[in-house]
Structure formats: C-alpha cells, structure tokens
Amino acid sequence: MNIAIEVPEDIGHQLLARWGDISQRALEALTLEAYRSEVITEVQVQRMLNLSSRWEVDAFLKRAKAYLDYTEADLEQDILAIRNVVPR
C-alpha cells in the first residue's frame, strides 16, 4: 500500500537536507508508533522495514528506545511457562 503525505516545500527541503530519504524516515516513524502502541508485532516491524533478521529488528527498536512494558509479573509468568515445557 502506498501512502502519500504533503509537507510545505521549504520544510521538505530542510528534511531532505538533514535526513536524505524522507520516505524511509516516515516509514520508520510510522512503524515505531504502531509498535509502541501495540498495533503491530516485532515480526510486522521486520516486514514493514524489510529487515533481514530478528537481530536487526531488535537493534532498530533499541536505537529508537522502543520498549514495551514488561513487568516482573510478566517475567514470572514466562518462567513458569518455560518450566512447564522444558523437562527437568
């Protein structure tokens, strides 16, 4: 899907001079907001930005400081789930 936005020409030139590929920056900003709002998953971030690995996704999200809330209770629940799957 293609989405077009319009910005004033002078501002567009400023952005272009500073960032280069404005379309890529806009796509990254949209992707980050969707991820932070829990609209899309990490797998969808990878698809939207055409990243080749999970590691690239993690690096991108880390650079953007895009962390989802993960509480101690979430960690405890994950540990219990792993213990139920992994034999002792």
C-alpha positions, -999 to +999 in steps of 0.1 A: +000+000+000+013+034-009+005+064+013+013+100+003+018+130+026+023+166+018+046+189+036+054+225+028+082+226+002+106+246+023+103+222+052+106+192+028+139+206+016+151+210+052+141+174+060+157+162+028+190+180+036+191+167+071+178+131+066+181+122+030+155+096+024+124+112+039+101+083+028+122+059+048+122+081+078+084+085+076+080+047+073+103+042+103+084+067+124+050+051+115+064+017+123+077+028+157+045+044+166+025+014+156+048-009+176+048+013+207+010+014+205+010-023+203-008-022+170+019-043+153+043-070+164+081-073+161+076-097+132+055-070+115+082-044+122+106-067+104+082-069+074+074-032+072+111-022+072+123-051+052+148-062+078+166-095+072+167-108+108+152-106+142+186-091+154+181-062+130+146-056+144+160-057+180+188-032+171+163-009+153+139-009+183+168-004+208+182+026+189+147+041+189+143+032+227+110+015+217+105-008+247+072-024+256+061-026+292+074-059+306+068-063+343+083-086+369+049-104+369+053-109+331+088-124+337+075-148+364+047-159+341+072-165+312+095-185+336+066-207+347+056-213+310+091-223+302+093-247+332+061-263+320+076-270+286+112-279+294+117-312+312+138-313+343 
